Amino acid sequence: MNKILTLLLLICLFSACSAEKQRVNEEVVEMPPNIDAQEPAAPQVKFFQYEDQAAYPDAILELYTPLGNQIFKPGKVPFEFNVKNFPFDLSATKEFKLFNILNGGDPVGFYSPIFQRDLALGSYRVVAYLVDEEGLALKNFGNYVDRDFQVGESRPFPYSAEPYLALNFPRSDQFYEAGSEVIIDFLVVGGDMKLDGLKVVIEVNDLTYEIDHMAPVRIEHLPAGAYQVKVRLQRSNGKELDGPFSSVSKAIIVR
């Protein structure tokens, strides 16, 4: 009897260790034909997500400075965050856990929740968020925060209740090795995709994929070449949003 129990336990352990992540919402997208291509056709491009559990769902990111529409002099602008229920100890990995996006640009990582950024005259919108061990943005309520502020005599952004996008991946001119996954990782800020009837449309050159919830989208078998990745937030009926940050574009290269 003990031998049977031991055998069953070993089988369960082996199954757990060998189990692969489950793919969901997988879609095969055909590449446009290339009549001049001399090489064999590339494998079919696949868009999909992994059925992952959300990491650190109770993590809280609070922004103390800047305050809403606070005005600063050009130069060093202070940022102060408070992080709760999240392992912000950098002694082991020295990896960034806190990222900031200013005005839809590329994310910038920080080792400390208190820092300064050298900013010129202008109006700014900061989106700050925490990331997991893979560098993907945490997506539960409280894991990220946004704020508008001004530097110098600049007009604030016009008020808008519309949600908008913050793009964690890809970064501008990011390189990917052929055969690796290209990850599209985004946040929808100021709205709920289900309750507000939203979808995100991802365009990679002529390839298109849609998703109705916040989750990293992975692309497999993307052939070598240069690509323009455009991520757009829309209503479920296809209506475009008016805000300045409802779409983000990044150039990437697969080599």
C-alpha positions as CSV (number, residue, x, y, z in Angstrom):
1,M,0.0,0.0,0.0
2,N,2.8,2.4,0.9
3,K,4.5,1.6,-2.4
4,I,1.3,2.5,-4.3
5,L,1.0,5.8,-2.4
6,T,4.6,6.6,-3.1
7,L,4.2,5.8,-6.8
8,L,1.1,8.0,-7.0
9,L,2.9,10.9,-5.3
10,L,5.8,10.6,-7.7
11,I,3.4,10.6,-10.7
12,C,1.7,13.7,-9.3
13,L,5.0,15.5,-8.7
14,F,6.3,14.6,-12.2
15,S,3.0,15.9,-13.8
16,A,3.1,19.1,-11.9
17,C,6.8,19.8,-12.8
18,S,6.4,18.9,-16.5
19,A,3.1,20.7,-17.0
20,E,3.4,23.5,-19.5
21,K,1.5,26.8,-19.3
22,Q,-1.9,26.6,-20.9
23,R,-2.4,28.8,-24.0
24,V,-5.7,30.6,-24.4
25,N,-7.2,32.8,-27.1
26,E,-4.7,31.4,-29.7
27,E,-5.2,32.7,-33.2
28,V,-3.2,31.9,-36.3
29,V,-2.6,34.9,-38.5
30,E,-1.5,34.4,-42.1
31,M,1.5,36.4,-43.3
32,P,0.9,38.3,-46.6
33,P,2.4,36.3,-49.5
34,N,5.8,37.4,-50.8
35,I,6.0,36.5,-54.5
36,D,9.7,37.4,-54.6
37,A,10.7,35.1,-51.6
38,Q,13.1,32.4,-52.5
39,E,13.1,30.8,-49.1
40,P,10.5,28.3,-47.8
41,A,7.4,29.8,-46.3
42,A,7.8,30.8,-42.6
43,P,5.8,29.0,-39.9
44,Q,2.4,30.4,-39.2
45,V,2.4,33.4,-36.9
46,K,0.4,32.8,-33.7
47,F,-1.0,35.3,-31.2
48,F,-2.0,33.9,-27.8
49,Q,-1.9,34.5,-24.0
50,Y,-0.9,32.2,-21.2
51,E,-3.5,31.3,-18.6
52,D,-1.5,32.7,-15.7
53,Q,-2.5,33.6,-12.2
54,A,-2.0,37.3,-11.5
55,A,1.1,38.0,-9.5
56,Y,0.9,40.1,-6.3
57,P,-2.8,41.0,-6.6
58,D,-2.7,42.8,-3.3
59,A,0.2,45.1,-4.2
60,I,-0.5,48.8,-3.7
61,L,1.3,51.6,-5.4
62,E,0.6,55.1,-4.0
63,L,1.9,58.4,-5.5
64,Y,2.5,61.2,-3.0
65,T,4.3,63.6,-5.3
66,P,3.5,65.1,-7.8
67,L,0.0,66.1,-6.7
68,G,-2.7,66.4,-9.4
69,N,-1.9,69.3,-11.7
70,Q,0.9,70.5,-9.4
71,I,3.3,73.0,-11.1
72,F,7.1,72.7,-10.9
73,K,9.9,74.8,-12.1
74,P,11.9,73.3,-15.1
75,G,14.7,71.1,-13.9
76,K,14.6,68.5,-11.2
77,V,11.0,67.3,-10.5
78,P,10.6,65.1,-7.4
79,F,8.6,61.8,-7.4
80,E,7.6,60.0,-4.2
81,F,5.8,56.7,-4.1
82,N,4.7,54.3,-1.4
83,V,4.8,50.6,-2.1
84,K,2.7,48.1,0.0
85,N,2.4,44.3,-0.1
86,F,5.1,43.9,-2.6
87,P,8.8,42.6,-2.3
88,F,10.6,45.8,-3.2
89,D,13.9,44.4,-1.9
90,L,16.5,44.9,-4.6
91,S,19.5,43.4,-2.7
92,A,19.1,40.0,-4.4
93,T,18.3,40.7,-8.1
94,K,19.0,44.4,-8.7
95,E,16.2,44.5,-11.2
96,F,13.8,47.4,-11.6
97,K,10.4,46.8,-10.0
98,L,8.9,50.3,-10.4
99,F,8.5,51.9,-13.9
100,N,7.3,55.3,-15.0
101,I,5.8,56.2,-18.4
102,L,5.7,60.0,-19.3
103,N,3.3,61.1,-22.0
104,G,3.2,57.7,-23.7
105,G,6.9,57.3,-24.1
106,D,9.1,54.3,-23.2
107,P,9.0,53.1,-19.6
108,V,11.9,54.1,-17.3
109,G,12.8,51.9,-14.4
110,F,13.8,53.0,-10.9
111,Y,15.4,51.2,-8.0
112,S,13.9,53.5,-5.3
113,P,10.4,54.8,-4.8
114,I,11.8,58.3,-4.2
115,F,13.7,60.0,-7.0
116,Q,14.0,63.0,-9.3
117,R,13.6,63.5,-13.1
118,D,15.1,66.3,-15.1
119,L,12.1,67.7,-17.0
120,A,11.7,70.7,-19.4
121,L,8.7,73.0,-19.8
122,G,5.5,71.1,-20.7
123,S,2.4,69.2,-19.5
124,Y,3.0,65.7,-18.3
125,R,1.0,62.6,-17.6
126,V,2.8,59.9,-15.6
127,V,1.7,56.3,-15.4
128,A,3.6,54.4,-12.7
129,Y,3.3,50.6,-12.2
130,L,4.9,47.6,-10.6
131,V,6.2,44.6,-12.5
132,D,6.6,40.9,-11.8
133,E,9.7,38.7,-12.1
134,E,9.2,38.5,-15.9
135,G,9.1,42.3,-16.1
136,L,5.4,42.3,-17.0
137,A,3.1,45.0,-15.5
138,L,0.9,44.1,-12.6
139,K,-2.7,44.7,-13.7
140,N,-4.9,44.5,-10.6
141,F,-6.5,47.6,-9.2
142,G,-4.0,49.4,-7.0
143,N,-1.0,48.0,-8.8
144,Y,-0.6,51.2,-10.9
145,V,-1.4,54.9,-10.6
146,D,-1.5,57.9,-13.0
147,R,-1.2,61.6,-12.4
148,D,-1.1,64.9,-14.5
149,F,1.3,67.7,-13.6
150,Q,2.9,70.7,-15.2
151,V,6.5,72.0,-15.5
152,G,6.7,75.8,-16.0
153,E,3.9,77.9,-17.5
154,S,2.2,75.1,-19.3
155,R,-1.5,74.4,-19.8
156,P,-2.8,71.2,-18.2
157,F,-4.2,68.5,-20.5
158,P,-7.9,69.1,-21.3
159,Y,-10.1,67.1,-18.9
160,S,-11.2,63.8,-20.3
161,A,-13.0,60.9,-18.6
162,E,-11.9,58.5,-21.4
163,P,-9.6,55.6,-20.5
164,Y,-6.2,55.4,-22.3
165,L,-3.3,53.1,-22.8
166,A,0.1,52.7,-21.2
167,L,2.5,50.3,-23.1
168,N,5.1,48.3,-21.1
169,F,6.3,46.2,-24.0
170,P,7.6,46.5,-26.6
171,R,10.0,49.4,-26.2
172,S,11.1,51.6,-29.1
173,D,13.5,49.9,-31.5
174,Q,13.5,46.7,-29.4
175,F,15.4,43.8,-30.9
176,Y,14.1,40.2,-30.7
177,E,15.9,37.1,-31.7
178,A,14.2,35.0,-34.4
179,G,12.2,32.2,-32.7
180,S,11.6,34.1,-29.4
181,E,8.2,35.4,-28.3
182,V,7.4,39.0,-29.0
183,I,5.3,40.3,-26.0
184,I,2.7,43.1,-26.2
185,D,2.2,44.1,-22.6
186,F,-0.2,47.0,-21.9
187,L,-2.3,48.7,-19.2
188,V,-5.7,50.3,-19.7
189,V,-5.8,53.3,-17.3
190,G,-8.9,55.1,-16.1
191,G,-11.4,52.4,-17.2
192,D,-12.5,48.8,-17.0
193,M,-12.4,46.9,-20.3
194,K,-15.4,44.7,-19.5
195,L,-17.6,47.3,-17.8
196,D,-16.8,50.1,-20.2
197,G,-17.1,47.9,-23.3
198,L,-13.5,48.3,-24.5
199,K,-11.1,46.3,-26.7
200,V,-7.5,46.6,-27.6
201,V,-6.5,46.2,-31.3
202,I,-2.9,45.1,-31.9
203,E,-1.5,45.7,-35.4
204,V,2.0,44.3,-36.3
205,N,2.5,45.6,-39.9
206,D,-0.4,43.9,-41.7
207,L,-1.2,41.4,-38.9
208,T,-4.1,42.2,-36.6
209,Y,-5.3,40.7,-33.3
210,E,-7.9,41.9,-30.8
211,I,-8.3,41.3,-27.1
212,D,-11.1,42.3,-24.6
213,H,-9.1,42.1,-21.4
214,M,-5.8,43.1,-19.9
215,A,-3.3,40.3,-20.4
216,P,0.1,40.1,-22.1
217,V,-0.2,39.1,-25.7
218,R,2.5,36.8,-27.1
219,I,3.5,36.5,-30.8
220,E,5.2,33.3,-32.0
221,H,7.0,32.6,-35.3
222,L,7.3,36.2,-36.4
223,P,9.7,36.2,-39.3
224,A,12.9,38.2,-39.3
225,G,12.3,41.8,-40.4
226,A,11.3,45.3,-39.3
227,Y,7.8,45.8,-37.8
228,Q,5.7,48.7,-36.7
229,V,3.6,47.6,-33.6
230,K,0.5,49.7,-33.1
231,V,-1.7,49.2,-30.0
232,R,-5.1,51.0,-30.1
233,L,-7.8,51.2,-27.5
234,Q,-11.4,51.2,-28.9
235,R,-15.0,50.8,-28.0
236,S,-16.2,47.2,-28.5
237,N,-18.2,48.5,-31.5
238,G,-14.9,49.7,-33.1
239,K,-15.4,53.4,-32.3
240,E,-12.1,55.2,-31.8
241,L,-11.3,57.1,-28.6
242,D,-10.4,60.8,-28.7
243,G,-7.7,61.0,-26.1
244,P,-4.1,61.7,-27.0
245,F,-2.9,58.4,-25.4
246,S,-5.5,56.0,-26.8
247,S,-3.0,54.6,-29.2
248,V,0.8,53.8,-29.0
249,S,3.2,52.9,-31.8
250,K,6.6,51.3,-31.5
251,A,9.1,50.0,-34.0
252,I,10.7,46.6,-33.4
253,I,13.2,44.4,-35.2
254,V,13.2,40.6,-35.4
255,R,16.7,39.3,-36.4
